Amino acid sequence: MHKPLLVTEFLDRARSHYGDEEAVVATTGERLTYDEVGSRADGFAAALQERGIEKGDRVAVLDPNTHYHLEAAYGIMQVGGVHTPLNYRLTPDDFEYILSDAGVDAIYADYEFADAIEAVRDEVPTETFITNDAEEVGGDGAWEEFDEVIESVGTEYDRPKMDEDEIITINYTSGTTGEPKGVCRTHRCETIHAYLVVAHQEISDDDTYLWTLPMFHANGWGHIFAVTGVGATHVCTRGVDAGDIFEAVRTEDVSYMCGAPTVLNMLVDYYGEHELETTGESDVRLATAGSAPPEATIRTVEEEFGWYLKHVYGATETGPLITTSDARRHFEDDSDDRFRIKKRQGLAYLGTEIRVVGEDGADVPRDDETLGEVVVRGNQIMEKYWNKPDATEEAFSDRIEGYYHTGDLATIDKNGMISIQDRKKDIIISGGENISSIELEDTLFDHPEVADVAVIPAPSDEWGETPKAFVVPESGDLEEPGVTTEDLLEFTRDNLAGYKAVRRTEFVEELPTTATGKVQKYELRQEEWEDEDRMVGQG
């Protein structure tokens, strides 16, 4: 039997089996059941259809982790629209590019971020603008109010026939190698990824999930589907605050959450300064990804907080999750050896084929020493990049045909567990956010006192990695370069999203280059990371 895999079935199932159960603890203090969340999603679906949205149209969501994001996402997908979540930390120029590139027809934007959309309103194809507080945004009628909209139309809408191979989400990358790319994902790959997350993250209907991970980030690592589908409870947030996290864990009896290493560092620091209980009645599981957390952080989380840590790995293009270090037959729960294993990115998810290959496409030895690129094949991998066939072809055919090439360089051990050592791509992962070194270099080149520049990731105890610029000053004088690190920090902050700003600078006479003049970033990284055991951040 063949039954289409559709993402709409996650909310359908929750409504059918858990309609009267608590679905969402909202940031406003409201508590919504799955019947109530479903009814609001139906209202948004009806409102979109009334405004001309049809199957295949792109609808963007710009929102922190509130119940509005969940309701809007499911409302969009129920009419066959393509859910296009946006990173709320981007600039108006970034939004202009994405909204235009995707041809977004309608947008829901939280009141706190709607101004950034309003700034480019006349430059984008979007015609419908909805927010959760129109009065706060302007009150001039340019934005419609979410709650008023869904109350005015009722809950009746026409759900179109959908196929599992149709695109249902587009998640934009951070532009790590040029312009942002729209990662297109089908019903099928989103559904299978959610199944895998449920299995490997051990999610069940009695879980209470705390949203410390952005919902926009690859659909919250698929948790908008997985947590909903099993009928668990979402605890929403409007940002990450260590004290609030511990409070929510205790008062809402949180059993599961996700967080980048920088979130773990915040929690560890806060815990060290306050005497507090770290759990409610339930045991707590925490998944982390991005740069590998250091052993000391894992030890504190597990031995002092009493939480169980799972280290996972992936990319927007891969679902994102494709590996886990949670391989309990390879370590004892009470042994120190588990920390060494949990620092690794781990072994493949079910139904996922992970390989580490050399330049010739052949597998490197499983000796945990030989470096190769991580390539992956699985049902959760993206379909394509939106309107970028050449980039799609390259992503799936660089070293070996038919595998997505991650750009991460790793070793692999005898059990098939990978350990990321360096990156092929020009990216910096700082606090869980991808930052393009190329974009930073292009921006710094526009400064009149910068003659040449190369940007690399530098180790950071707080963020795992942070951008560092090696600058050849226009003056040629290292003592009087004509510009300061603070000047360049402000310059990049003025021209890019704040999290991309360059925070460290070293003035140099020249950059290391090859015989053909190509900058040898590897040499700079090697020097910067000489005291570390790998050239990627570990929080």
NORZIHU-V340288 format. One record per backbone hydrogen bond with DSSP energy under -0.5 kcal/mol. NH is the residue of the N-H (numbers start at 1). CO is the residue of the C=O. If there is no record, write none. Layout:
BEGIN
NH&CO, NH&CO
END
This chain:
BEGIN
3&1, 6&4, 9&6, 10&7, 11&7, 12&8, 13&9, 14&10, 15&11, 16&12, 17&13, 18&14, 19&15, 21&18, 23&32, 24&32, 25&234, 26&24, 26&30, 29&26, 32&24, 34&18, 34&21, 35&19, 37&33, 38&34, 39&35, 40&36, 41&37, 42&38, 43&39, 44&40, 45&41, 46&42, 47&43, 48&44, 49&45, 50&46, 51&47, 52&49, 53&48, 56&80, 57&54, 58&103, 59&82, 60&106, 61&84, 62&108, 63&61, 66&64, 69&66, 70&66, 71&67, 72&68, 73&69, 74&70, 75&71, 76&72, 77&73, 78&74, 79&75, 79&76, 80&77, 81&76, 82&57, 83&81, 83&168, 84&59, 86&61, 88&86, 90&87, 95&91, 96&92, 97&93, 98&94, 99&95, 100&96, 101&97, 102&98, 103&99, 104&99, 105&58, 106&58, 107&128, 108&60, 109&107, 109&130, 110&62, 113&110, 114&110, 116&113, 117&113, 117&114, 118&114, 119&115, 120&117, 121&118, 123&120, 124&120, 124&121, 127&105, 128&105, 129&127, 130&107, 131&144, 132&109, 137&133, 138&134, 139&134, 144&129, 146&131, 146&144, 149&145, 150&146, 151&147, 152&148, 153&149, 154&150, 159&157, 160&158, 166&163, 168&185, 169&185, 170&83, 171&183, 172&85, 172&170, 173&181, 178&175, 183&171, 183&181, 184&182, 184&384, 185&169, 187&166, 188&164, 190&186, 191&187, 192&188, 193&189, 194&190, 195&191, 196&192, 197&193, 198&194, 199&195, 200&196, 201&197, 203&198, 207&204, 209&233, 210&256, 211&209, 211&235, 212&210, 217&214, 218&216, 219&216, 221&217, 222&218, 222&219, 223&220, 224&219, 225&222, 226&222, 227&223, 228&223, 229&225, 230&226, 231&227, 231&228, 232&227, 233&207, 234&23, 235&209, 235&233, 236&25, 236&234, 237&65, 241&239, 245&241, 246&242, 247&243, 248&244, 249&245, 250&246, 251&247, 252&248, 254&248, 254&249, 255&208, 256&208, 257&285, 258&210, 259&287, 261&289, 263&260, 264&260, 265&261, 266&262, 267&263, 268&264, 269&265, 270&266, 271&267, 272&268, 273&269, 273&270, 274&270, 274&271, 276&274, 285&255, 286&308, 287&257, 288&310, 292&537, 294&538, 297&294, 298&294, 299&295, 300&296, 301&297, 302&298, 303&299, 304&299, 304&300, 305&300, 307&301, 308&284, 309&307, 310&286, 312&288, 312&310, 313&323, 315&320, 318&315, 319&316, 322&313, 323&313, 324&347, 325&311, 327&325, 328&326, 330&327, 331&328, 335&332, 338&335, 339&336, 340&336, 341&337, 342&338, 343&339, 344&341, 345&418, 346&418, 347&324, 349&322, 352&349, 353&377, 354&352, 355&375, 357&355, 357&373, 358&362, 361&358, 364&356, 367&365, 368&412, 372&410, 373&357, 374&408, 375&355, 375&373, 376&404, 377&353, 379&351, 381&378, 382&317, 383&184, 384&184, 386&182, 388&385, 392&388, 393&389, 394&390, 395&391, 396&392, 397&394, 398&394, 402&396, 403&396, 403&400, 404&376, 405&395, 406&374, 406&404, 409&422, 410&372, 411&419, 413&417, 416&413, 418&346, 418&416, 419&411, 421&409, 422&409, 424&407, 425&407, 427&425, 428&435, 430&428, 430&433, 431&429, 431&463, 433&430, 435&428, 437&426, 437&435, 438&426, 440&436, 441&437, 442&438, 443&439, 444&440, 445&441, 446&442, 446&443, 447&444, 450&447, 451&449, 451&472, 452&472, 454&470, 456&468, 458&466, 460&464, 464&460, 465&463, 466&458, 468&456, 469&504, 470&454, 471&469, 471&506, 472&452, 473&471, 474&449, 475&481, 476&473, 478&476, 488&484, 489&485, 490&486, 491&487, 492&488, 493&489, 494&490, 495&491, 496&492, 500&497, 501&498, 503&467, 504&467, 506&469, 508&471, 514&518, 517&514, 520&512, 521&519, 523&520, 524&520, 525&521, 526&522, 527&523, 528&524, 529&525, 530&527, 532&529, 535&421, 538&464
END
